[in-house]
Amino acid sequence: MKIVAQIVKDAKLYIDDSLYSEIPYGLLLLVSFKVGDTKEDALLMADKVLKMRIFPDESQKTNLNISDINGEILSVSQFTIYGEFKGRRPSFTNVLPGAQSKELYDIFNKALNEVITVKTGVFGAMMNISFTNVGPVTYILEENA
């Protein structure tokens, strides 16, 4: 499992040119699963996201997590994160198939939503996202790192 996490001032997700979901200050997560990922991986990564101390405190030190700042999360499935280039075109042979990815994605989001507000897109849909990246601050998280 791999996540690209960005601190955002705001984020909006559109489907068919219509606003589907949006968040104020918080995290935009692009989430992908690979062959071999499990429910336990999804739960561990949700815990990692919730406990990351990446938000600045009053001294501008990164001491606060998403709950501490009352932020929200926009979680978006993105299978292309596990795309590999062995030539000019990407290969997706290591990407967990759709139904299995959706199951883990739902488990991941449910675990997050038990602690904080989580908005999503629609799994498998064509989506457009607009956001303001703060910093810019971007992290790449993997379950074994």
N, C-alpha and C positions, 0 to 999 in steps of 0.2 A: 504494500500500500504506500502510495506517495501522495503528499499534499503540498501544493504551493499556497502559502499563507501570506496575505498582504494586509497590513494595517491600512484601513481606508477611512477617510472622512465621511464618505457616503458611497453607496453602491446600489445600482438599479439593474434589474434583469428584465429583459423584454422577450416575449415570444410573439411572433407574427406582428411585430411593430407595436404591440400593446404591453404596457407595464404589467408585469406579473408579480414581482416582489421587489422590495427595497429595504435597505437598512440605513440607519445613521452611522455614526462612529462605531467601528468594530473591526471585524475580520472578514475578508473575502477569501474563501477556501476553494481551490480547484482540486478535486479529489479523484484519484484513479486507483484501480485495483489490478493486481497482476495474478497470473495463474499461481495457485498455492496459498493465496491470502485466505484468512479464516475470520470467523466471528470474533475470536479473541484479538486478532490484529486490529479489527475495526474498533473494538472497545478500548484497547490500549492506546490507539491513536486519538480517540476522542478524549481520553484522560490527558494525554500529552498536550493536546490543543488547549484544553481548559486550564491546565497548570502552567503553560508557558508564561514566564514573566518578561514580557516584551513591551509593555506599555510604560510610558514615563510617569514617575511620581512627581511630587511637588518640587523635587530637586533635579528633575529631568534625568533621573537614573532609571533604567529599565527594571523596575521592581514590582510592577503590577500585572495581574493577569486579566483576562477578559471580564471576569465577574467583578473584579475590583473596580473597573471603570464603568460598570453597567453598560457594556457594549453589547452589540448583537452580531450574529454571524450570518453571512450569506454563503451557503454551501452549494457548490455547483459540480455535478459529475462531469469529468472530462477525461475520456479514455485515451486521448491523444498524448497524455503525459508519458505513457509507457510506449509510445511509438519509437521504433529504432530505425536508424538509417544504416543500411548495409550497401546502399547505392544512392540513387537519386530519389527514390520513393520510400516513404515510411512503411515499415512492417509492424503489424499489430499482433503478432503471434504470441506475445507474452501477456497480452491484455486478457483479464478474466472475462469470459463471455457475459453478454448482457444481463440475462436473468440472474446469474450468480452475483454479478457486480451490483445490480439493483438491490438485491437482498442485503449485501454488506453495506451498501450506501445508506439504506434505510436504518439498519442497526446503528451505524455510526451517527446519523443525524438524531435518532431517538435518544441515544446516550448524551449527546450534546444538549438536546432540548430539555432534558431533565434538570439542567442547571441554568441554562441561558436561552434567550430567544434565538431561534434558528429559522431562517427563511431559506427556501430552496427554489430551484427551477423545476422542470419536468424532466425526469430521467429519459435520455435518448432524444429529446427535442432539440431543434435548432434554436439556439438562444443567443441573444446579444447582451453584453454586459457593459455598462458604463460605470466608471468609478473614479474617485480621486484618491490616489495612493499617497499616504502620508509619509514623509521622510525624503525619499521613498524607502520604505521598509518592506522587505520581502524575504521569507524564509522557505526553505524546502525541507520537508519532514518525511522521513521514511521509518517504517516500523522497526527496522533492525539497526537504526542509527541513534 
